[in-house]
Amino acid sequence: MPHDAWSPPPVLLTVDLVILTLRESRLHVLLVERGEEPFQGALALPGGFLNHDDEEILDAAHRELSEETALTSGRVHLEQLAVYGSPGRDPRGRVVSVAHLAIAPGLPDPVAGTDATEAAWIPTDAVLSGETALAFDHHRIAEDGIERARTKIEFSALATAFCGESFTIAELQQVYEAVWGTPLDTRNFYRKVQAAKGFIVPAGADRKATGGRPARLYRAGPNTVLFPPLIRPHTTGEEE
């Protein structure tokens, strides 16, 4: 018997961005207020559809980073996070999202663009707790992005992406405390950072301090994998 002709189902492709930075020593994620349906007026992650058939997905992520927030991608660490394609995740039809994680230090106040009316940095704990509701399945995507960052700073040099070109060990500790959401013992942290060979190297200058000794400056070292790793504490509280 002849088979019925098969045709592929219509599927739309988008990119979404989990953009993280530290502001006032707290981890923040960038959210936009949607300016059109669906979910008009709701908060969501920045993102959008591909511009055309030939647009590379990574290029689309860089474009959305600029169009939705007016942020440049020059100093932004950008990596693919995961693919989200559950039926019903978008009321417009079968829409698959290729989500990306973006991290950069000291990002400025954002300016909304395209289909967003407002853009703002929101503390990640407000998102994780559910206090700040998000459109689509963006709560899950944000959770996954934050957990990716928490895990990767254990085993990689990703934490330095939250810092400027030069930084103190105290500033690096603030990154770990903000991303993990727990205070760390300063002496133990210093010892573990120094034990991870090639993680950070002296920047060749010290930062002048108001009273006391100048703070020694470091920069990201040549190694992107930490050995031994900096394992996050299992419970909230001081590091053992």
FIMIKE-127754 format. One record per residue (C-alpha): residue number from 1; x, y, z; residue in three letters. Coordinates in steps of 0.5 Angstrom, whole numbers, plus 2048, in hexadecimal, padded with zeros to 3 digits. Each point is the difference from the previous one (the first is absolute). Example, Ala and Ser with C-alpha at 12.3 -4.5 7.8 and 13.67 -1.06 7.14 Angstrom:
<rs>
[1 [819 7F7 810] ALA];
[2 [802 807 7FE] SER];
</rs>
This chain:
<rs>
[1 [800 800 800] MET];
[2 [803 807 7FE] PRO];
[3 [802 804 806] HIS];
[4 [7FD 807 801] ASP];
[5 [804 805 7FF] ALA];
[6 [804 803 806] TRP];
[7 [801 807 801] SER];
[8 [804 803 806] PRO];
[9 [7FC 804 806] PRO];
[10 [800 807 800] PRO];
[11 [805 802 805] VAL];
[12 [803 807 802] LEU];
[13 [807 801 803] LEU];
[14 [802 806 805] THR];
[15 [806 801 805] VAL];
[16 [7FF 802 807] ASP];
[17 [805 803 804] LEU];
[18 [802 7FF 808] VAL];
[19 [804 806 801] ILE];
[20 [804 801 807] LEU];
[21 [804 805 803] THR];
[22 [801 802 807] LEU];
[23 [7FD 807 803] ARG];
[24 [802 802 807] GLU];
[25 [803 7F9 801] SER];
[26 [7F9 7FD 7FE] ARG];
[27 [7FF 7FB 7FA] LEU];
[28 [7FB 803 7FB] HIS];
[29 [7FD 7FE 7FA] VAL];
[30 [7FD 804 7FB] LEU];
[31 [7F9 800 7FE] LEU];
[32 [7FC 804 7FB] VAL];
[33 [7F8 802 801] GLU];
[34 [7FD 7FD 7F9] ARG];
[35 [7FD 806 7FC] GLY];
[36 [7FB 7FB 7FC] GLU];
[37 [7FC 7FA 800] GLU];
[38 [801 7FA 803] PRO];
[39 [801 802 807] PHE];
[40 [800 808 7FE] GLN];
[41 [802 803 807] GLY];
[42 [803 7FA 803] ALA];
[43 [808 7FF 802] LEU];
[44 [804 7FC 7FB] ALA];
[45 [807 7FE 7FE] LEU];
[46 [803 804 7FA] PRO];
[47 [7FF 7FC 7FA] GLY];
[48 [7FD 800 7F9] GLY];
[49 [7FF 7FC 7FA] PHE];
[50 [805 7FF 7FA] LEU];
[51 [800 806 7FB] ASN];
[52 [801 7FB 7FA] HIS];
[53 [801 7F9 7FE] ASP];
[54 [808 801 7FF] ASP];
[55 [801 804 807] GLU];
[56 [805 7FB 805] GLU];
[57 [7FD 7FF 807] ILE];
[58 [806 803 803] LEU];
[59 [7FF 806 7FC] ASP];
[60 [7F9 801 802] ALA];
[61 [802 7FF 807] ALA];
[62 [805 806 7FF] HIS];
[63 [7FB 804 7FC] ARG];
[64 [7FA 7FF 806] GLU];
[65 [805 802 805] LEU];
[66 [801 807 7FC] SER];
[67 [7F9 801 7FE] GLU];
[68 [7FC 7FE 806] GLU];
[69 [805 804 805] THR];
[70 [804 804 7FC] ALA];
[71 [806 7FD 804] LEU];
[72 [806 7FE 7FB] THR];
[73 [803 7F9 800] SER];
[74 [808 802 800] GLY];
[75 [801 7FE 808] ARG];
[76 [7FA 7FB 800] VAL];
[77 [802 7F9 801] HIS];
[78 [7FA 7FC 7FC] LEU];
[79 [7FF 7F9 800] GLU];
[80 [7FA 7FB 7FE] GLN];
[81 [7FC 7FE 806] LEU];
[82 [7FB 7FB 7FD] ALA];
[83 [7FA 7FF 7FB] VAL];
[84 [7F9 801 803] TYR];
[85 [7FA 7FD 7FB] GLY];
[86 [7FB 7FD 804] SER];
[87 [7F9 800 7FD] PRO];
[88 [7FC 806 802] GLY];
[89 [805 804 803] ARG];
[90 [7FE 806 7FB] ASP];
[91 [7F9 801 7FF] PRO];
[92 [802 803 7F9] ARG];
[93 [802 7F8 7FE] GLY];
[94 [805 7FB 800] ARG];
[95 [806 805 802] VAL];
[96 [807 7FD 802] VAL];
[97 [805 805 803] SER];
[98 [807 7FF 800] VAL];
[99 [802 803 807] ALA];
[100 [807 804 801] HIS];
[101 [804 802 807] LEU];
[102 [803 806 800] ALA];
[103 [805 803 805] ILE];
[104 [803 807 801] ALA];
[105 [803 804 805] PRO];
[106 [7FD 807 802] GLY];
[107 [7FB 800 7FA] LEU];
[108 [7FC 807 800] PRO];
[109 [7F9 801 801] ASP];
[110 [7FC 7FD 7FA] PRO];
[111 [7FC 804 7FA] VAL];
[112 [7FA 7FC 7FE] ALA];
[113 [800 7FF 7F8] GLY];
[114 [7FB 7FC 7FB] THR];
[115 [7FA 7FD 803] ASP];
[116 [802 802 807] ALA];
[117 [7FE 806 804] THR];
[118 [804 800 806] GLU];
[119 [806 7FC 802] ALA];
[120 [803 7FF 807] ALA];
[121 [805 7FD 804] TRP];
[122 [7FC 7FB 805] ILE];
[123 [804 7FC 806] PRO];
[124 [800 7F9 7FE] THR];
[125 [7FD 7FE 807] ASP];
[126 [7FA 804 7FF] ALA];
[127 [7FF 7FB 7F9] VAL];
[128 [802 7FA 803] LEU];
[129 [7FB 801 806] SER];
[130 [7FB 801 7FB] GLY];
[131 [7FF 807 803] GLU];
[132 [801 803 7F9] THR];
[133 [7FC 7FC 7FB] ALA];
[134 [802 7FF 7F9] LEU];
[135 [7FC 7FF 7F9] ALA];
[136 [801 7F9 7FC] PHE];
[137 [804 7FB 804] ASP];
[138 [805 805 801] HIS];
[139 [801 7FF 807] HIS];
[140 [802 7F9 7FF] ARG];
[141 [805 803 7FB] ILE];
[142 [803 805 805] ALA];
[143 [800 7FA 805] GLU];
[144 [804 7FC 7FC] ASP];
[145 [805 806 7FE] GLY];
[146 [801 802 807] ILE];
[147 [802 7F9 802] GLU];
[148 [804 7FF 7FA] ARG];
[149 [804 806 802] ALA];
[150 [800 7FD 807] ARG];
[151 [803 7FA 7FE] THR];
[152 [805 802 7FB] LYS];
[153 [804 805 805] ILE];
[154 [801 7FA 804] GLU];
[155 [804 7FD 7FA] PHE];
[156 [802 805 7FC] SER];
[157 [803 807 800] ALA];
[158 [7F9 803 7FE] LEU];
[159 [800 804 806] ALA];
[160 [805 805 7FD] THR];
[161 [7FB 802 7FB] ALA];
[162 [7FC 803 805] PHE];
[163 [806 805 802] CYS];
[164 [804 805 7FC] GLY];
[165 [806 7FF 7FD] GLU];
[166 [804 801 807] SER];
[167 [7FD 7FE 806] PHE];
[168 [802 7FE 808] THR];
[169 [7FF 7FA 803] ILE];
[170 [7FA 803 804] ALA];
[171 [7FC 802 7FA] GLU];
[172 [801 7F9 7FD] LEU];
[173 [7FD 7FD 807] GLN];
[174 [7FA 805 7FF] GLN];
[175 [7FF 7FD 7F9] VAL];
[176 [800 7F9 803] TYR];
[177 [7FC 802 806] GLU];
[178 [7FB 804 7FC] ALA];
[179 [7FF 7FA 7FB] VAL];
[180 [7FF 7FA 805] TRP];
[181 [7FC 805 805] GLY];
[182 [804 7FE 806] THR];
[183 [806 803 804] PRO];
[184 [807 7FD 800] LEU];
[185 [806 800 804] ASP];
[186 [805 805 7FE] THR];
[187 [806 7FC 802] ARG];
[188 [7FE 7FA 7FD] ASN];
[189 [7FE 803 7F9] PHE];
[190 [806 803 800] TYR];
[191 [804 7FA 801] ARG];
[192 [7FB 7FC 7FB] LYS];
[193 [801 805 7FA] VAL];
[194 [808 800 801] GLN];
[195 [800 7F9 800] ALA];
[196 [7FC 800 7F9] ALA];
[197 [806 801 7FB] LYS];
[198 [7FF 804 7FB] GLY];
[199 [7F9 803 802] PHE];
[200 [803 807 801] ILE];
[201 [807 803 800] VAL];
[202 [802 807 802] PRO];
[203 [7FE 806 7FC] ALA];
[204 [807 803 801] GLY];
[205 [7FD 806 805] ALA];
[206 [7FD 801 806] ASP];
[207 [7FA 804 802] ARG];
[208 [801 806 804] LYS];
[209 [7FC 7FF 807] ALA];
[210 [7FD 806 805] THR];
[211 [804 7FE 805] GLY];
[212 [804 7F9 801] GLY];
[213 [804 7FC 7FB] ARG];
[214 [7FE 801 7F8] PRO];
[215 [7FC 7FA 7FE] ALA];
[216 [803 7FB 7FB] ARG];
[217 [7FD 800 7F9] LEU];
[218 [7FF 7FA 7FC] TYR];
[219 [7FD 7FE 7F9] ARG];
[220 [7FE 7FA 7FD] ALA];
[221 [805 7FA 7FF] GLY];
[222 [801 7FC 7FA] PRO];
[223 [7FC 7FA 803] ASN];
[224 [7F9 7FF 7FF] THR];
[225 [7FF 7FA 804] VAL];
[226 [801 800 807] LEU];
[227 [804 7FB 804] PHE];
[228 [7FF 7FF 805] PRO];
[229 [7F9 802 7FF] PRO];
[230 [7FD 805 805] LEU];
[231 [7FA 7FC 802] ILE];
[232 [7FA 804 803] ARG];
[233 [7FD 7FF 807] PRO];
[234 [7FB 7FB 801] HIS];
[235 [7FC 804 805] THR];
[236 [7FF 808 801] THR];
[237 [804 803 805] GLY];
[238 [808 801 801] GLU];
[239 [804 7FB 7FC] GLU];
[240 [804 7FB 804] GLU];
</rs>
